[in-house]
């Protein structure tokens, strides 16, 4: 009746989903501050909310010290002193290459003990090849040696080995780690590296975050998706993307993955000629919209600010925090410190704003706040647009509140 899954990666989440759907009360224990390490903490807030909505409890920033079986129950003890029992515990704590045979054969090993191979997938001993989850390959974004245990790369490597055995000259070009996962009714897809990896690798990068509909809003049943794109500041090289939504997510991540492999710059996404009909997309596809925003940044038309900037901005006297959603939206939830002037009233009420102060603007998804920054800029203000909109802000805020209550939910203390 109860289960604990230790590990919040692909396997752990999929196991938890299946257990929950057959009525097992399930808890995920994750050592880090968010599930699914291929995404960043801000985007993960949407995942956490969806998982909790479907009845799965989360224990984040939690290390499991030991497990004991007591009266047909597994008792878990955590590093913070808390305890939890369950009928079943599943360990899904990561992937390590199984390279025992390679080691015994004196093949050279690399990252995490993975088998070193060349571009032809040949090991350090001629005529011995290795493919799949246990081999070391190149990350096509960073050029670093990595282990990427995914089925797509493994199958391509198998074909390349077969070619080379039969005398064809085939080479593996590396992987950017494109992936997609279903979590209940939600789809999460990534390609390339995330923001945390960009920081660790030392990239000077920029990011855009936007929310778009899966198809034309006037056609029934459109759903929202949030896209985060990471790109290099000077070169505009696309470093990676994360998309979270319900419909059309896989299509958009594949477009961006292809753009990365083709060497397109982030602003060139605006030029992609993508299929359009109201049931499937918008005339300006979400991927095109990403490109438009990057192009605006490149041309100095827009300046951005992010969730992590807001705490410091609240302490400054030379800024105004402005919410341009409707009064109704604002009254039903707003970010602390933001005053409300709806976009449709901004021109008439612009005298209420002090033009000696910088204006930081927010709306639901980023569109109305962008329009507001254009109005303000053309009237002599210095204005910044909030990347991701109130939808992202609210998701992160709710996550921070919920995370502090997780033990209350589980232990009833």
MIVO-807457 format. One line per field, with one value per residue (C-alpha): x, y, z; residue in three letters; residue number from 1. Coordinates in steps of 0.001 Angstrom, whole numbers. Example, Ala and Ser with C-alpha at 12.3 -4.5 7.8 and 13.67 -1.06 7.14 Angstrom:
# residues 2
c1 <- (12300 / 13670)
c2 <- (-4500 / -1060)
c3 <- (7800 / 7140)
res <- (ALA / SER)
n <- (1 / 2)
END
This chain:
# residues 413
c1 <- (0 / 2965 / 6198 / 9266 / 11322 / 14840 / 16051 / 14262 / 15653 / 13882 / 13522 / 12547 / 9854 / 8410 / 8264 / 6548 / 4020 / 3112 / 2840 / 598 / -1662 / -2416 / -3258 / -4 / 758 / 4172 / 6955 / 10003 / 13188 / 15688 / 19123 / 19169 / 16804 / 14766 / 13719 / 14998 / 18558 / 18347 / 16185 / 16970 / 15453 / 13104 / 11568 / 11414 / 8854 / 6217 / 7168 / 6944 / 3500 / 2190 / 3578 / 2120 / -1218 / -1321 / -776 / 2947 / 4817 / 8291 / 11199 / 13824 / 17313 / 17078 / 19788 / 18859 / 21307 / 20037 / 17172 / 16027 / 13218 / 11001 / 7744 / 7458 / 8036 / 11117 / 12176 / 14183 / 16314 / 17344 / 20363 / 18211 / 16931 / 13491 / 12169 / 9652 / 8376 / 6917 / 5919 / 8404 / 11483 / 12874 / 16436 / 16803 / 19792 / 21639 / 23481 / 26994 / 28565 / 28797 / 32311 / 33572 / 34196 / 36028 / 38241 / 39111 / 40013 / 42392 / 40410 / 41026 / 38336 / 37360 / 34644 / 32800 / 34656 / 33042 / 34743 / 36869 / 36120 / 37132 / 34813 / 34292 / 33224 / 36416 / 38005 / 41705 / 42175 / 41703 / 38640 / 36890 / 33970 / 31672 / 28353 / 25538 / 25214 / 28696 / 30771 / 32371 / 31372 / 31707 / 29094 / 28531 / 27799 / 30793 / 33205 / 33695 / 33924 / 30622 / 28386 / 24900 / 22851 / 20026 / 18504 / 18833 / 22617 / 23013 / 21097 / 23017 / 26284 / 25212 / 24634 / 28031 / 29818 / 28066 / 29146 / 32767 / 32894 / 31777 / 34292 / 32210 / 33684 / 31109 / 31797 / 29767 / 29455 / 28643 / 25420 / 23669 / 21479 / 18027 / 15362 / 11635 / 9579 / 5877 / 4923 / 1210 / -397 / 2693 / 5574 / 9118 / 11738 / 15332 / 18247 / 21809 / 22989 / 20984 / 21799 / 23576 / 25799 / 26511 / 27691 / 29822 / 31394 / 32239 / 30062 / 29113 / 25465 / 22058 / 18633 / 15074 / 11997 / 8543 / 5117 / 3234 / 132 / 544 / -1633 / -3707 / -5589 / -8877 / -8870 / -10237 / -8103 / -4857 / -2503 / 403 / 4044 / 7021 / 10266 / 13713 / 16554 / 20216 / 22624 / 26161 / 26283 / 28746 / 28272 / 24534 / 25330 / 22398 / 23593 / 20368 / 16625 / 14012 / 10278 / 7504 / 3870 / 1196 / 853 / 3387 / 6383 / 8181 / 7776 / 9354 / 12303 / 13077 / 13066 / 15527 / 17661 / 17874 / 18751 / 21605 / 22964 / 22677 / 24631 / 21842 / 22224 / 19587 / 18209 / 17909 / 15120 / 12842 / 13473 / 12470 / 9637 / 7468 / 4146 / 1058 / -2621 / -4713 / -5072 / -1288 / 490 / 307 / 1388 / 4304 / 5337 / 6629 / 10109 / 9862 / 8840 / 12008 / 13983 / 12098 / 12967 / 16640 / 16650 / 15178 / 17919 / 20577 / 19252 / 18897 / 15110 / 14532 / 16283 / 15359 / 15350 / 14812 / 13274 / 16621 / 16897 / 13615 / 14692 / 17487 / 15263 / 12719 / 15416 / 16292 / 14829 / 15522 / 13242 / 9537 / 8140 / 5160 / 2524 / 671 / -1942 / -5615 / -6895 / -8793 / -5637 / -3638 / -6228 / -6113 / -2365 / 648 / 4338 / 5183 / 6185 / 4668 / 2137 / -591 / -1231 / -2953 / -1362 / -4514 / -4348 / -598 / -505 / -3189 / -1584 / 2079 / 2399 / 1941 / 5430 / 8656 / 10829 / 13969 / 13514 / 14049 / 10846 / 10783 / 7670 / 5795 / 2674 / 1284 / 3502 / 5826 / 3923 / 2001 / 5008 / 7087 / 4539 / 4629 / 8426 / 8169 / 5644 / 7780 / 11032 / 9474 / 8394 / 11885 / 11884 / 14490 / 12411 / 13096 / 10872 / 10477 / 11484 / 8856 / 5993 / 3923 / 3143 / 6791 / 7131 / 4067 / 5219 / 8607 / 7037 / 4580 / 7412 / 9489 / 6507 / 5551 / 9102 / 9254 / 6064 / 7004 / 7589 / 4286 / 2609 / 4360 / 4981 / 2009 / 4191)
c2 <- (0 / 2333 / 2760 / 4966 / 5625 / 6856 / 8882 / 11461 / 10797 / 9248 / 5762 / 6894 / 9249 / 6682 / 4065 / 6532 / 7424 / 3792 / 3000 / 6012 / 5100 / 1667 / 3238 / 2835 / 5785 / 6818 / 9119 / 10180 / 10916 / 13090 / 14127 / 17352 / 20314 / 19199 / 16200 / 15393 / 16780 / 17441 / 20500 / 23525 / 24246 / 26942 / 24710 / 21790 / 23693 / 22831 / 19144 / 19123 / 20742 / 18207 / 15236 / 16456 / 17126 / 13438 / 12354 / 11618 / 13137 / 14623 / 14768 / 17038 / 17813 / 14528 / 11889 / 8338 / 7057 / 3515 / 1078 / -1738 / -4276 / -4280 / -6286 / -6541 / -2804 / -1018 / 1718 / 4533 / 6901 / 10215 / 12391 / 15084 / 12601 / 12035 / 8538 / 7005 / 3463 / 1760 / -1650 / -1327 / 725 / 1158 / 2378 / 4420 / 6506 / 6849 / 5037 / 3582 / 1879 / -1902 / -2286 / -5264 / -7384 / -4509 / -4025 / -7732 / -7520 / -4610 / -2118 / 1525 / 3097 / 6737 / 8833 / 6888 / 3766 / 3896 / 2190 / 4507 / 4301 / 6255 / 7782 / 4314 / 2964 / 888 / 305 / 526 / -3001 / -3285 / -5194 / -4921 / -2501 / -1197 / 640 / 1837 / 2901 / 1729 / 3785 / 7203 / 9638 / 13340 / 15897 / 17794 / 21047 / 21191 / 18757 / 17054 / 13303 / 12117 / 9117 / 9573 / 6407 / 6925 / 4539 / 6818 / 7184 / 3462 / 2370 / 4742 / 3406 / -155 / 751 / 2473 / -596 / -2837 / -474 / -509 / -4289 / -4614 / -2088 / 1087 / 4247 / 5324 / 7649 / 8619 / 12394 / 12524 / 13290 / 16369 / 14261 / 14983 / 13374 / 13366 / 11942 / 11681 / 12368 / 11696 / 14147 / 16348 / 16147 / 17313 / 17453 / 18677 / 18935 / 20146 / 21451 / 23263 / 26508 / 24814 / 22897 / 26090 / 27725 / 24751 / 24568 / 28269 / 29588 / 33264 / 32665 / 34298 / 32703 / 33332 / 31859 / 32175 / 30598 / 29834 / 27894 / 24492 / 25683 / 28704 / 30033 / 30393 / 26682 / 24524 / 22828 / 24738 / 24119 / 26165 / 25186 / 26916 / 27038 / 27872 / 28409 / 28785 / 30392 / 31766 / 35552 / 36568 / 33843 / 33171 / 29460 / 27451 / 25560 / 23836 / 23993 / 22737 / 22575 / 21654 / 21370 / 18976 / 18916 / 19592 / 19588 / 16745 / 18473 / 21716 / 20095 / 18101 / 21310 / 22949 / 19782 / 19785 / 23496 / 22804 / 19981 / 22179 / 24974 / 27575 / 30560 / 31269 / 34309 / 32286 / 30225 / 33082 / 32221 / 28554 / 27744 / 25450 / 23796 / 25670 / 24920 / 26038 / 22532 / 22059 / 25364 / 29136 / 31192 / 32216 / 28858 / 28802 / 28033 / 31102 / 33146 / 32056 / 33348 / 36664 / 37271 / 36439 / 38731 / 41538 / 41019 / 41029 / 44302 / 46006 / 46187 / 44348 / 43909 / 41065 / 40255 / 36941 / 35390 / 35344 / 39140 / 40071 / 39813 / 42354 / 44651 / 44889 / 46490 / 49254 / 52746 / 53585 / 50959 / 50405 / 46887 / 46896 / 44225 / 44862 / 42114 / 42977 / 44147 / 40868 / 38815 / 40990 / 40705 / 36911 / 36708 / 38936 / 39104 / 41037 / 44630 / 44897 / 47655 / 47157 / 49211 / 47067 / 47233 / 48696 / 51631 / 52204 / 55041 / 57001 / 56401 / 56671 / 59910 / 57833 / 56418 / 58223 / 58300 / 58721 / 55126 / 51876 / 49941 / 46144 / 44751 / 41462 / 39910 / 36370 / 34985 / 37801 / 39197 / 42051 / 43003 / 43112 / 45449 / 47555 / 47830 / 49085 / 51750 / 52778 / 52831 / 54998 / 57408 / 57808 / 55094 / 52375 / 49207 / 45492 / 42519 / 39565 / 36305 / 33632 / 35771 / 35485 / 31877 / 30945 / 33242 / 31731 / 28179 / 28812 / 30618 / 27795 / 25282 / 27115 / 27204 / 23566 / 22262 / 23636 / 21712 / 18332 / 16595 / 17944 / 16205 / 12890 / 12537 / 14514 / 16507)
c3 <- (0 / 468 / -1463 / -1376 / -4498 / -3784 / -6762 / -8879 / -12342 / -15342 / -13857 / -10370 / -11659 / -14079 / -11318 / -8966 / -11659 / -12269 / -8570 / -7958 / -10856 / -9348 / -5983 / -4059 / -1764 / -3067 / -1901 / -3931 / -1967 / -3832 / -2600 / -4652 / -4591 / -7594 / -9638 / -13107 / -13197 / -16954 / -16148 / -13961 / -10554 / -11868 / -14539 / -12114 / -10027 / -12651 / -12407 / -8617 / -8644 / -11155 / -9244 / -5954 / -7679 / -8625 / -5024 / -4946 / -1996 / -2436 / -24 / -1575 / -249 / 1627 / 2046 / 3036 / 5659 / 6233 / 5741 / 8028 / 7686 / 10763 / 10878 / 7094 / 6723 / 5433 / 7844 / 6258 / 8313 / 6782 / 7471 / 9114 / 11698 / 10194 / 9542 / 7152 / 6676 / 3613 / 2289 / -570 / -1389 / -4905 / -5443 / -8649 / -7726 / -11011 / -13775 / -13589 / -16624 / -16251 / -17641 / -15640 / -18733 / -20446 / -17410 / -17312 / -21013 / -20253 / -22333 / -21488 / -19295 / -18861 / -17194 / -14463 / -15582 / -19031 / -21954 / -24088 / -27816 / -30914 / -33532 / -35065 / -31633 / -31524 / -28115 / -27227 / -28599 / -32386 / -33601 / -30223 / -30331 / -27617 / -27818 / -25602 / -21995 / -20947 / -23420 / -23126 / -25882 / -26683 / -25680 / -28929 / -27057 / -24702 / -26381 / -23021 / -22467 / -20991 / -20432 / -21933 / -21357 / -23859 / -26392 / -29414 / -29214 / -28415 / -31513 / -33782 / -32365 / -33136 / -36783 / -36960 / -35598 / -38117 / -40920 / -39799 / -39381 / -43010 / -44308 / -44451 / -42956 / -40355 / -37416 / -34371 / -34058 / -30354 / -28496 / -27132 / -24826 / -26252 / -24066 / -23346 / -20494 / -19700 / -16088 / -15689 / -18166 / -18468 / -20960 / -20171 / -22908 / -23025 / -25405 / -24928 / -21566 / -18897 / -17105 / -14210 / -16612 / -18565 / -15324 / -14342 / -17801 / -17695 / -20505 / -20677 / -21445 / -21684 / -21303 / -22412 / -20773 / -22302 / -22160 / -25373 / -26380 / -28001 / -30887 / -31900 / -28889 / -30744 / -31630 / -28750 / -26116 / -26490 / -23551 / -22234 / -22557 / -20969 / -22942 / -21583 / -24050 / -23071 / -25550 / -25575 / -25194 / -27869 / -30470 / -29941 / -30170 / -28787 / -25719 / -24725 / -24215 / -21767 / -22489 / -20070 / -21109 / -22263 / -26067 / -28811 / -26470 / -28257 / -31626 / -30397 / -28642 / -31792 / -33852 / -31457 / -31276 / -35060 / -35081 / -32641 / -34800 / -37910 / -36202 / -36274 / -33953 / -31320 / -33145 / -36379 / -34820 / -35878 / -39539 / -39394 / -41820 / -39694 / -40521 / -39360 / -39001 / -35989 / -34465 / -34431 / -33979 / -34376 / -37351 / -35162 / -33713 / -30114 / -31496 / -33754 / -30697 / -28904 / -31881 / -31897 / -28235 / -28789 / -31822 / -29705 / -27115 / -29838 / -31269 / -27887 / -28119 / -24853 / -21506 / -19161 / -15468 / -13719 / -10618 / -8828 / -9271 / -7579 / -3927 / -4468 / -6550 / -3708 / -1538 / -4010 / -3959 / -7591 / -9145 / -9686 / -9859 / -12214 / -12930 / -16204 / -15932 / -15541 / -12162 / -11828 / -12384 / -10007 / -7225 / -7463 / -6895 / -7428 / -6654 / -3473 / -4124 / -7609 / -8242 / -10831 / -13941 / -16600 / -20042 / -21590 / -19123 / -19241 / -21766 / -19896 / -16465 / -17412 / -15402 / -12234 / -12809 / -11884 / -15023 / -12916 / -11770 / -13657 / -14329 / -13958 / -15614 / -15183 / -16733 / -16968 / -19732 / -20818 / -23825 / -22204 / -20111 / -23313 / -24909 / -21744 / -21857 / -25462 / -24431 / -21464 / -23453 / -26150 / -23398 / -21973 / -19282 / -18744 / -18656 / -18135 / -18945 / -16549 / -18257 / -17771 / -16500 / -13336 / -14262 / -13651 / -10640 / -8988 / -9673 / -8046 / -5071 / -4473 / -4727 / -2104 / 255 / -340 / 80 / 3614 / 4446 / 2983 / 6303 / 7604 / 4663 / 5208 / 8925 / 10186 / 12577)
res <- (UNK / UNK / UNK / UNK / UNK / UNK / UNK / UNK / UNK / UNK / UNK / UNK / UNK / UNK / UNK / UNK / UNK / UNK / UNK / UNK / UNK / UNK / UNK / UNK / UNK / UNK / UNK / UNK / UNK / UNK / UNK / UNK / UNK / UNK / UNK / UNK / UNK / UNK / UNK / UNK / UNK / UNK / UNK / UNK / UNK / UNK / UNK / UNK / UNK / UNK / UNK / UNK / UNK / UNK / UNK / UNK / UNK / UNK / UNK / UNK / UNK / UNK / UNK / UNK / UNK / UNK / UNK / UNK / UNK / UNK / UNK / UNK / UNK / UNK / UNK / UNK / UNK / UNK / UNK / UNK / UNK / UNK / UNK / UNK / UNK / UNK / UNK / UNK / UNK / UNK / UNK / UNK / UNK / UNK / UNK / UNK / UNK / UNK / UNK / UNK / UNK / UNK / UNK / UNK / UNK / UNK / UNK / UNK / UNK / UNK / UNK / UNK / UNK / UNK / UNK / UNK / UNK / UNK / UNK / UNK / UNK / UNK / UNK / UNK / UNK / UNK / UNK / UNK / UNK / UNK / UNK / UNK / UNK / UNK / UNK / UNK / UNK / UNK / UNK / UNK / UNK / UNK / UNK / UNK / UNK / UNK / UNK / UNK / UNK / UNK / UNK / UNK / UNK / UNK / UNK / UNK / UNK / UNK / UNK / UNK / UNK / UNK / UNK / UNK / UNK / UNK / UNK / UNK / UNK / UNK / UNK / UNK / UNK / UNK / UNK / UNK / UNK / UNK / UNK / UNK / UNK / UNK / UNK / UNK / UNK / UNK / UNK / UNK / UNK / UNK / UNK / UNK / UNK / UNK / UNK / UNK / UNK / UNK / UNK / UNK / UNK / UNK / UNK / UNK / UNK / UNK / UNK / UNK / UNK / UNK / UNK / UNK / UNK / UNK / UNK / UNK / UNK / UNK / UNK / UNK / UNK / UNK / UNK / UNK / UNK / UNK / UNK / UNK / UNK / UNK / UNK / UNK / UNK / UNK / UNK / UNK / UNK / UNK / UNK / UNK / UNK / UNK / UNK / UNK / UNK / UNK / UNK / UNK / UNK / UNK / UNK / UNK / UNK / UNK / UNK / UNK / UNK / UNK / UNK / UNK / UNK / UNK / UNK / UNK / UNK / UNK / UNK / UNK / UNK / UNK / UNK / UNK / UNK / UNK / UNK / UNK / UNK / UNK / UNK / UNK / UNK / UNK / UNK / UNK / UNK / UNK / UNK / UNK / UNK / UNK / UNK / UNK / UNK / UNK / UNK / UNK / UNK / UNK / UNK / UNK / UNK / UNK / UNK / UNK / UNK / UNK / UNK / UNK / UNK / UNK / UNK / UNK / UNK / UNK / UNK / UNK / UNK / UNK / UNK / UNK / UNK / UNK / UNK / UNK / UNK / UNK / UNK / UNK / UNK / UNK / UNK / UNK / UNK / UNK / UNK / UNK / UNK / UNK / UNK / UNK / UNK / UNK / UNK / UNK / UNK / UNK / UNK / UNK / UNK / UNK / UNK / UNK / UNK / UNK / UNK / UNK / UNK / UNK / UNK / UNK / UNK / UNK / UNK / UNK / UNK / UNK / UNK / UNK / UNK / UNK / UNK / UNK / UNK / UNK / UNK / UNK / UNK / UNK / UNK / UNK / UNK / UNK / UNK / UNK / UNK / UNK / UNK / UNK / UNK / UNK / UNK / UNK / UNK / UNK / UNK / UNK / UNK / UNK / UNK / UNK / UNK / UNK / UNK / UNK / UNK / UNK / UNK / UNK / UNK / UNK / UNK / UNK / UNK)
n <- (1 / 2 / 3 / 4 / 5 / 6 / 7 / 8 / 9 / 10 / 11 / 12 / 13 / 14 / 15 / 16 / 17 / 18 / 19 / 20 / 21 / 22 / 23 / 24 / 25 / 26 / 27 / 28 / 29 / 30 / 31 / 32 / 33 / 34 / 35 / 36 / 37 / 38 / 39 / 40 / 41 / 42 / 43 / 44 / 45 / 46 / 47 / 48 / 49 / 50 / 51 / 52 / 53 / 54 / 55 / 56 / 57 / 58 / 59 / 60 / 61 / 62 / 63 / 64 / 65 / 66 / 67 / 68 / 69 / 70 / 71 / 72 / 73 / 74 / 75 / 76 / 77 / 78 / 79 / 80 / 81 / 82 / 83 / 84 / 85 / 86 / 87 / 88 / 89 / 90 / 91 / 92 / 93 / 94 / 95 / 96 / 97 / 98 / 99 / 100 / 101 / 102 / 103 / 104 / 105 / 106 / 107 / 108 / 109 / 110 / 111 / 112 / 113 / 114 / 115 / 116 / 117 / 118 / 119 / 120 / 121 / 122 / 123 / 124 / 125 / 126 / 127 / 128 / 129 / 130 / 131 / 132 / 133 / 134 / 135 / 136 / 137 / 138 / 139 / 140 / 141 / 142 / 143 / 144 / 145 / 146 / 147 / 148 / 149 / 150 / 151 / 152 / 153 / 154 / 155 / 156 / 157 / 158 / 159 / 160 / 161 / 162 / 163 / 164 / 165 / 166 / 167 / 168 / 169 / 170 / 171 / 172 / 173 / 174 / 175 / 176 / 177 / 178 / 179 / 180 / 181 / 182 / 183 / 184 / 185 / 186 / 187 / 188 / 189 / 190 / 191 / 192 / 193 / 194 / 195 / 196 / 197 / 198 / 199 / 200 / 201 / 202 / 203 / 204 / 205 / 206 / 207 / 208 / 209 / 210 / 211 / 212 / 213 / 214 / 215 / 216 / 217 / 218 / 219 / 220 / 221 / 222 / 223 / 224 / 225 / 226 / 227 / 228 / 229 / 230 / 231 / 232 / 233 / 234 / 235 / 236 / 237 / 238 / 239 / 240 / 241 / 242 / 243 / 244 / 245 / 246 / 247 / 248 / 249 / 250 / 251 / 252 / 253 / 254 / 255 / 256 / 257 / 258 / 259 / 260 / 261 / 262 / 263 / 264 / 265 / 266 / 267 / 268 / 269 / 270 / 271 / 272 / 273 / 274 / 275 / 276 / 277 / 278 / 279 / 280 / 281 / 282 / 283 / 284 / 285 / 286 / 287 / 288 / 289 / 290 / 291 / 292 / 293 / 294 / 295 / 296 / 297 / 298 / 299 / 300 / 301 / 302 / 303 / 304 / 305 / 306 / 307 / 308 / 309 / 310 / 311 / 312 / 313 / 314 / 315 / 316 / 317 / 318 / 319 / 320 / 321 / 322 / 323 / 324 / 325 / 326 / 327 / 328 / 329 / 330 / 331 / 332 / 333 / 334 / 335 / 336 / 337 / 338 / 339 / 340 / 341 / 342 / 343 / 344 / 345 / 346 / 347 / 348 / 349 / 350 / 351 / 352 / 353 / 354 / 355 / 356 / 357 / 358 / 359 / 360 / 361 / 362 / 363 / 364 / 365 / 366 / 367 / 368 / 369 / 370 / 371 / 372 / 373 / 374 / 375 / 376 / 377 / 378 / 379 / 380 / 381 / 382 / 383 / 384 / 385 / 386 / 387 / 388 / 389 / 390 / 391 / 392 / 393 / 394 / 395 / 396 / 397 / 398 / 399 / 400 / 401 / 402 / 403 / 404 / 405 / 406 / 407 / 408 / 409 / 410 / 411 / 412 / 413)
END
